[in-house]
Every structure is written in structure tokens, then in C-alpha cells.
Amino acid sequence: MKVRVISGYGKESVSAEEQEKFLRDFKNVLEDRGLPIDSMVSERATGGPVILDVPDYVEHGEITKAFVSFATDLARQEKRTQVSFDLILPGCSEPITVLGTGY
């Protein structure tokens, strides 16, 4: 099933090599937080989303939990009040905002 990350993933990388590293790191961080990912692609060069392909057995709660954990860690590391990701989950027509707080 496809999960679209439509915002919150940082600046675009300028080279293909930087983009590959970003995707590899992003995938590793989410997998470390318990989200299995079969593949990940990016349409960032055209202003589009990062698209995760996760196994069909993964529940929406597991997806949001991994993103909340990541957003919270980012907010704490960057000493920010909050970090958010906007996601479009399978079966949902509108994006949801997942928010992590730092202080």
C-alpha cells in the first residue's frame, strides 16, 4: 500500500546522489521506528511527494506512530517547538498532519 509524504521532509537535494542518500536515510530512520518499507521513491524534483510502499498488513496506527516518533526526535534535536509531516494514507482522501513536539 502507498503512503504519500506531502510535506515535512526537508529541503530538496540538488544531485541524484544526495537524493539517493536522503531516501536511504529516511527509509532507515522510519524502519528503525518499526515501520517496514518495501520501497521508497521521490517526486520531489517536480514538487511532488515522497511515496512509501509499505506491506498491506501494516495498520494506519503503526504508520502514524513511526512518524510521530521521528517528528518528536527531530524537534528535540533541532530544539524546535514542533516538527510535522503531512501524510496521505491509503483509503484517505485528505492529508493528516502528524506532529512531534520538542520542548
N, C-alpha and C positions, 0 to 999 in steps of 0.2 A: 504494500500500500504506500501511497505517496504522501509525504508531509512537505509542505512548502513553507520555507522560512522567508517571509517577505520583507522583514526589516529587523535590525538589531545585530547584524553580523559584522559590522565594522566597515572600514574603507575598502574600496576595490583594490586589488593588486594590479600592478601595471604590466607584469610579464606573465607569460604562461607558467613559468617555473614557480613564481610567487603564488600564483593561483592554485597550482597543484599542492604546494606546501600548505597553504591556508586550508584547503579542503581536507587534506590528510590530518592536519592538527585538529580541525573542527570535528571531524569524524572520531578521532581518538578521544577527545575530551568527552563527547557525548557517550561513547561506548564505555569509558571509564565510569560514567554515572549510571550505567545499567541499561542504556538504550542500544539494542542490537540494530546495526545498519548494514543492509546488503550492499547498497551503493549510494553515492552522493554525486550530484552534478550541480553545476552552477550556470545560471544565465545572467550573472552579474554584469558581464561585459555589455549586455543590452539593457541593463536596468532591471532585469528580472530576478526571480528568487533563487535561493539555494534549495534544491529538491533532494530530499532524503527518501530512499526506498527502504522501508522497514518491513520486517516479516508481518504477515497477516494476523498472527496471534497476539501481537503487541496491542495493549489497550491504550486508549487515549490518555488515561491517567499516568501510565508509565512514560509516555512521551512528554507530557507537561512536567512531570516530576523531574526528569533529566534536565529540561530547560530551566526550571526554577533553580535547581542546584547550580547549574552553570552560571546563570544570571546573578545569583547571590554571591558566588565566588568572585565573579568579575567585579561586581560592585564593591566588595570588600578590598580586593587587590588594588583597584583604582581609586579607593577612598571616595566613592560616589554614593549619593543617596539611593540611587536606583539604576538598574540596567534592565532593559526589557527586550523581548523578542516577540514579533508578531508572526503567528503561525496560522496556516490553513490546514486543518486536519481532515482526513478522509471523511466524507459524509457531511461536512460542514460547509456552508456556502459563504459564511462570513469569517474573517480572521479573528483569532483570540489573541489577547496580549498576555504574555507570561512575564511576571515581574519578580525580580530579585532585589532585595534591599541590602545596603551596605552598613549603615550605622545603626 
